[in-house]
Amino acid sequence: MVKWVNFVLKSMTGYGRKEEIADGKKILCEIKSVNHRYTDYNIKVPRHYGFLEERIRNLVSSYIKRGKVDIYVSIENFEDADKEITVNLELAKGYYNALKELSQSLGLKDDVTALGLSKYPDIFVAKQKEESEDSVFETVKKVLLPTLESFVAMREREGERIEKDLVERVGYMKTLAEKIEKRSPETVKNYEDKLYEKIKEVLDGREVDEARLLTEVAIFADKVAVNEELVRLNSHFEEFFKIIESPEPAGRKLDFLIQEINREINTTGSKATDIEIAKTVVELKAETEKLREQIQNIE
């Protein structure tokens, strides 16, 4: 069996349904899923086919890695398609011998035929065919596999839309981070200018202690420096693109990554003393929340 694999994000929301006739049975397979933190399979099959549950679970698990998944399988046997006809030879011989004896005793023509014998009850016995678990599962699989492929295809179509949105948002967040990076040195220069003017005003014409001024500016610069946060933030953005390009399920990894992104943004915001940087941080937080919401939909 070839697994259904594609290098795109998959949504956790999907639906697939197929109904076909296979090996004298009408098989209906229906699969639907919604978001879930983990993997939760709910499988329903006819009671006397309960042995199929574990086999279906194993098959489905190679296609679906995350989500709350409901799987419904209906199996309807056509009338008499699952019956096996056998002949009670001993009973047939008994009828035959009795008829021959009757013919000889009454001097009748001996015209006993198989068709004639077939009219007597219990010569032919119809009983349920013995079905092996393997053969039943193979029959169900003929319908379940295309159902799974249809289901996964829907998840991938939705995943592509989510991926496009995520890529655009992360791209925008990178430009916001660059905006902060460019603005950050200006905040130090502005602080130095304001501090210099304030000291001059206080000293009222006396000479400004340049060394003390530089010390104060250096302390301020260290306090508001966000270089490390921005480096880590950009590293997280690069990791984001690596994750979505991987063939592996990305939802849990992205969920963890978004927490790290949010942490760096919050730290940057706590250091912001400049109104423009503060506004940009608010934008970053808003975009992060939108990312988080979308990532909740990814397998």
C-alpha positions as CSV (number, residue, x, y, z in Angstrom):
1,M,0.0,0.0,0.0
2,V,1.3,3.4,-1.0
3,K,0.6,6.1,1.6
4,W,-1.0,9.3,0.5
5,V,1.8,11.8,1.0
6,N,2.2,15.4,-0.2
7,F,4.5,18.2,0.8
8,V,1.7,20.7,1.7
9,L,0.1,21.7,4.9
10,K,-3.1,19.9,5.7
11,S,-6.1,21.3,7.5
12,M,-7.6,19.2,10.3
13,T,-11.0,19.8,8.8
14,G,-12.0,17.4,6.1
15,Y,-14.8,15.3,4.6
16,G,-14.9,12.3,2.3
17,R,-17.7,9.9,1.2
18,K,-17.8,7.0,-1.2
19,E,-20.5,4.3,-1.9
20,E,-19.7,1.4,-4.1
21,I,-20.6,-2.2,-4.8
22,A,-17.7,-4.6,-4.2
23,D,-17.7,-8.4,-4.1
24,G,-21.5,-8.6,-3.7
25,K,-21.7,-6.0,-1.0
26,K,-22.8,-2.4,-1.0
27,I,-20.1,-0.5,1.0
28,L,-20.6,3.0,2.3
29,C,-17.6,4.8,3.8
30,E,-17.8,8.3,5.3
31,I,-15.0,10.2,7.0
32,K,-15.2,13.6,8.6
33,S,-12.8,15.5,11.0
34,V,-12.5,18.6,13.0
35,N,-9.8,20.3,15.0
36,H,-8.3,18.5,18.0
37,R,-5.2,18.9,20.0
38,Y,-4.4,15.2,19.6
39,T,-5.6,12.3,17.5
40,D,-9.0,10.9,18.3
41,Y,-10.5,8.2,16.0
42,N,-14.2,7.3,16.4
43,I,-14.9,4.3,14.2
44,K,-18.4,2.8,13.6
45,V,-19.0,-0.4,11.8
46,P,-21.9,-3.0,11.8
47,R,-21.9,-4.9,15.0
48,H,-21.1,-8.3,13.4
49,Y,-18.1,-6.7,11.7
50,G,-16.5,-5.4,14.8
51,F,-13.2,-7.0,13.9
52,L,-12.8,-4.4,11.3
53,E,-12.3,-1.5,13.8
54,E,-8.6,-2.1,14.6
55,R,-7.7,-2.8,10.9
56,I,-9.5,0.4,9.8
57,R,-7.7,2.4,12.6
58,N,-4.3,1.1,11.4
59,L,-5.0,2.0,7.8
60,V,-6.4,5.5,8.6
61,S,-3.5,6.3,10.9
62,S,-1.2,6.2,8.0
63,Y,-3.2,9.0,6.3
64,I,-4.4,11.1,9.2
65,K,-2.0,12.2,12.0
66,R,-4.1,14.7,14.0
67,G,-7.7,15.7,14.5
68,K,-11.0,14.4,15.8
69,V,-11.9,11.9,13.1
70,D,-15.3,10.1,12.7
71,I,-15.2,7.1,10.4
72,Y,-18.5,5.4,9.5
73,V,-18.6,2.1,7.5
74,S,-21.8,0.5,6.3
75,I,-21.8,-3.0,4.8
76,E,-25.0,-4.3,3.1
77,N,-25.0,-7.8,1.6
78,F,-27.2,-8.2,-1.5
79,E,-30.1,-10.7,-1.1
80,D,-28.7,-14.3,-1.1
81,A,-25.3,-13.0,-2.3
82,D,-23.8,-14.2,1.0
83,K,-25.6,-17.5,1.0
84,E,-24.0,-20.8,0.2
85,I,-26.2,-23.7,-1.3
86,T,-25.3,-27.2,-0.2
87,V,-26.9,-30.6,-1.0
88,N,-28.0,-33.1,1.6
89,L,-26.9,-36.1,-0.4
90,E,-28.0,-38.7,2.2
91,L,-31.5,-37.2,2.3
92,A,-31.6,-37.1,-1.5
93,K,-30.6,-40.8,-1.7
94,G,-33.4,-41.6,0.7
95,Y,-36.0,-39.8,-1.4
96,Y,-34.6,-41.5,-4.5
97,N,-34.7,-45.0,-3.0
98,A,-38.1,-44.4,-1.7
99,L,-39.4,-43.3,-5.1
100,K,-37.8,-46.3,-6.8
101,E,-39.4,-48.6,-4.4
102,L,-42.7,-46.9,-4.9
103,S,-42.4,-47.2,-8.7
104,Q,-41.6,-50.9,-8.5
105,S,-44.3,-51.7,-6.0
106,L,-47.0,-50.0,-8.1
107,G,-45.6,-50.9,-11.5
108,L,-45.0,-47.3,-12.4
109,K,-42.5,-45.8,-14.8
110,D,-39.2,-45.1,-13.1
111,D,-38.7,-41.5,-14.1
112,V,-37.0,-40.1,-11.0
113,T,-34.9,-37.1,-12.0
114,A,-32.7,-34.5,-10.2
115,L,-35.3,-31.9,-11.0
116,G,-37.9,-34.0,-9.5
117,L,-35.9,-34.6,-6.4
118,S,-35.2,-30.9,-6.0
119,K,-38.9,-30.3,-5.2
120,Y,-38.6,-32.2,-1.9
121,P,-37.8,-30.1,1.2
122,D,-34.4,-30.0,2.8
123,I,-32.5,-31.5,-0.1
124,F,-31.0,-28.1,-0.8
125,V,-29.8,-26.1,2.2
126,A,-29.0,-22.4,2.1
127,K,-26.6,-21.2,4.8
128,Q,-24.5,-18.2,5.5
129,K,-21.1,-18.3,3.8
130,E,-18.1,-18.4,6.0
131,E,-16.3,-15.1,5.5
132,S,-12.7,-14.6,6.5
133,E,-11.8,-11.4,8.3
134,D,-9.1,-10.8,5.7
135,S,-11.4,-11.0,2.7
136,V,-14.0,-8.7,4.3
137,F,-11.4,-6.1,5.1
138,E,-10.0,-6.3,1.6
139,T,-13.5,-5.7,0.2
140,V,-14.0,-2.7,2.6
141,K,-10.6,-1.4,1.7
142,K,-11.6,-1.1,-2.0
143,V,-14.0,1.7,-0.9
144,L,-12.2,3.0,2.1
145,L,-9.0,3.9,0.2
146,P,-10.6,6.2,-2.3
147,T,-12.7,7.7,0.5
148,L,-9.4,8.5,2.4
149,E,-7.8,10.0,-0.7
150,S,-10.8,12.2,-1.3
151,F,-10.8,13.2,2.4
152,V,-7.1,14.0,2.4
153,A,-7.4,15.9,-0.9
154,M,-10.0,18.2,0.8
155,R,-7.7,18.7,3.8
156,E,-4.8,19.6,1.4
157,R,-6.9,22.1,-0.5
158,E,-7.9,23.8,2.7
159,G,-4.3,23.5,3.9
160,E,-3.0,25.3,0.8
161,R,-5.3,28.3,1.6
162,I,-4.1,28.3,5.2
163,E,-0.4,28.1,4.1
164,K,-0.8,31.0,1.8
165,D,-2.3,33.1,4.6
166,L,0.4,32.1,7.0
167,V,3.2,32.9,4.6
168,E,1.8,36.3,3.8
169,R,1.4,37.1,7.5
170,V,4.9,36.0,8.5
171,G,6.3,38.0,5.5
172,Y,4.5,41.1,6.9
173,M,5.8,40.4,10.4
174,K,9.4,40.3,9.1
175,T,8.9,43.8,7.6
176,L,7.6,45.0,11.0
177,A,10.6,43.5,12.7
178,E,12.9,45.2,10.2
179,K,11.0,48.5,11.0
180,I,11.8,48.1,14.7
181,E,15.4,47.3,13.9
182,K,15.8,50.5,11.9
183,R,14.0,52.6,14.4
184,S,15.8,51.3,17.5
185,P,19.1,53.3,17.0
186,E,17.0,56.4,16.5
187,T,15.5,56.1,19.9
188,V,18.9,56.1,21.5
189,K,19.9,59.2,19.5
190,N,16.7,60.9,20.4
191,Y,17.2,60.1,24.1
192,E,20.7,61.5,23.9
193,D,19.6,64.7,22.3
194,K,16.8,65.2,24.8
195,L,19.0,64.4,27.7
196,Y,21.7,66.8,26.5
197,E,19.1,69.6,26.1
198,K,17.7,68.9,29.6
199,I,21.2,68.9,31.2
200,K,22.1,72.1,29.5
201,E,18.8,73.7,30.7
202,V,19.5,72.5,34.3
203,L,23.2,73.6,34.2
204,D,22.2,77.0,32.8
205,G,25.3,77.7,30.7
206,R,27.7,75.7,32.7
207,E,29.8,73.0,31.0
208,V,28.2,69.7,30.3
209,D,30.0,66.6,31.7
210,E,30.3,64.7,28.4
211,A,31.5,61.5,30.1
212,R,28.5,61.4,32.4
213,L,26.2,62.1,29.5
214,L,27.7,59.2,27.5
215,T,27.4,56.9,30.5
216,E,23.7,57.7,30.9
217,V,23.1,57.2,27.2
218,A,25.0,53.9,27.3
219,I,22.8,52.7,30.2
220,F,19.7,53.7,28.3
221,A,20.9,52.1,25.1
222,D,21.5,48.8,27.0
223,K,18.1,49.0,28.6
224,V,16.2,49.4,25.4
225,A,18.4,47.3,23.1
226,V,16.3,44.7,21.3
227,N,19.0,43.3,19.0
228,E,19.0,39.9,20.6
229,E,15.2,39.6,20.6
230,L,15.1,40.6,16.9
231,V,17.8,38.1,16.0
232,R,15.9,35.3,17.7
233,L,12.6,36.5,16.2
234,N,14.1,36.4,12.6
235,S,15.5,33.0,13.4
236,H,12.0,31.8,14.4
237,F,10.6,33.2,11.1
238,E,13.2,31.2,9.2
239,E,12.3,28.1,11.2
240,F,8.7,28.7,10.3
241,F,9.4,28.3,6.5
242,K,11.5,25.2,7.1
243,I,8.6,23.6,9.0
244,I,6.0,24.3,6.4
245,E,8.3,23.0,3.6
246,S,8.7,19.7,5.5
247,P,6.6,16.6,4.5
248,E,6.0,16.0,8.2
249,P,2.8,17.2,10.0
250,A,3.5,20.8,11.0
251,G,0.7,21.7,13.4
252,R,2.3,20.9,16.7
253,K,5.7,22.3,15.7
254,L,4.1,25.5,14.6
255,D,2.1,25.7,17.7
256,F,5.3,25.6,19.8
257,L,7.0,28.0,17.5
258,I,4.3,30.6,17.7
259,Q,4.8,30.6,21.5
260,E,8.5,31.4,21.1
261,I,7.6,34.2,18.6
262,N,5.2,35.7,21.0
263,R,7.7,35.6,23.8
264,E,10.3,37.6,21.8
265,I,7.7,40.1,20.7
266,N,6.5,40.6,24.3
267,T,10.1,41.1,25.5
268,T,10.6,43.7,22.7
269,G,7.5,45.4,23.8
270,S,8.5,45.6,27.4
271,K,11.7,47.4,26.4
272,A,10.0,49.9,24.0
273,T,10.1,53.5,25.1
274,D,9.5,54.9,21.7
275,I,5.9,55.4,20.6
276,E,6.6,54.2,17.0
277,I,8.2,51.0,18.2
278,A,5.3,50.4,20.7
279,K,2.8,50.8,17.8
280,T,4.8,48.3,15.7
281,V,4.9,45.8,18.6
282,V,1.1,46.0,18.9
283,E,0.8,45.2,15.2
284,L,3.2,42.3,15.6
285,K,1.0,41.0,18.5
286,A,-2.1,41.3,16.4
287,E,-0.5,39.3,13.6
288,T,0.8,36.7,16.0
289,E,-2.7,36.1,17.4
290,K,-4.0,35.6,13.8
291,L,-1.2,33.2,13.2
292,R,-2.1,31.3,16.3
293,E,-5.8,31.0,15.2
294,Q,-4.8,29.6,11.8
295,I,-2.2,27.2,13.2
296,Q,-5.0,25.6,15.3
297,N,-6.4,24.3,12.0
298,I,-3.3,22.6,10.8
299,E,-2.7,18.8,11.2
